[in-house]
Amino acid sequence: MPRIEDLGTPYEVAFNDVRALVRPDGADFEVVEIDTETGTVHLKLVLEGANCEECVMPVDILQAIARDVMSRQVPSIRAVTIDDPRAD
């Protein structure tokens, strides 16, 4: 599995743009997997240290926005999935 750093600047910019969506609430994202063949990015929402877990957008909205934001930098990204610990 490639690391985000190994894929180059457009991926890093895209990932940092997505992280900016949740950072104001103290949350963050981690990359779980990037499949460059299918254009799928799998992220994990990290809520440890979050100021307000319920203030972070619902996962379905986050996934749609993350896909849109990331595909602007990397047009080959077709899907973004997010593991949300609030779903446990």
Residue pairs with C-beta under 8 A, 6 or more apart in sequence:
1 33
1 34
2 34
2 36
3 31
4 11
4 12
4 15
4 31
4 34
5 12
7 34
7 36
10 73
10 74
11 34
11 73
11 74
13 73
14 69
14 70
14 71
14 72
14 73
14 74
14 77
15 29
15 31
15 70
17 69
17 70
17 72
17 73
18 29
18 43
18 66
18 69
18 70
18 80
19 28
19 29
21 57
21 62
21 65
21 66
21 69
22 28
22 29
22 45
22 56
22 57
22 62
25 50
25 51
25 52
25 53
25 55
25 56
26 49
26 50
26 51
26 52
27 45
27 46
27 47
27 50
27 53
27 56
28 45
28 46
29 43
29 44
29 45
29 46
29 82
30 43
30 44
30 46
31 41
31 42
31 43
31 44
32 42
32 43
32 44
32 83
33 40
33 41
33 42
34 40
34 41
34 42
35 41
35 42
36 76
38 78
38 79
39 76
39 77
39 78
39 79
40 77
40 78
40 79
40 80
40 81
41 66
41 70
41 77
41 79
41 80
41 81
42 80
42 81
42 82
42 83
43 66
43 80
43 81
43 82
43 83
44 82
44 83
45 56
45 59
45 62
45 82
45 83
45 84
45 85
45 86
46 85
47 53
47 56
47 85
47 86
50 56
53 86
56 62
57 65
59 82
59 84
59 86
59 87
62 82
62 84
63 80
63 81
63 82
66 80
66 82
67 77
67 78
67 79
67 80
70 77
70 80
71 77
71 78
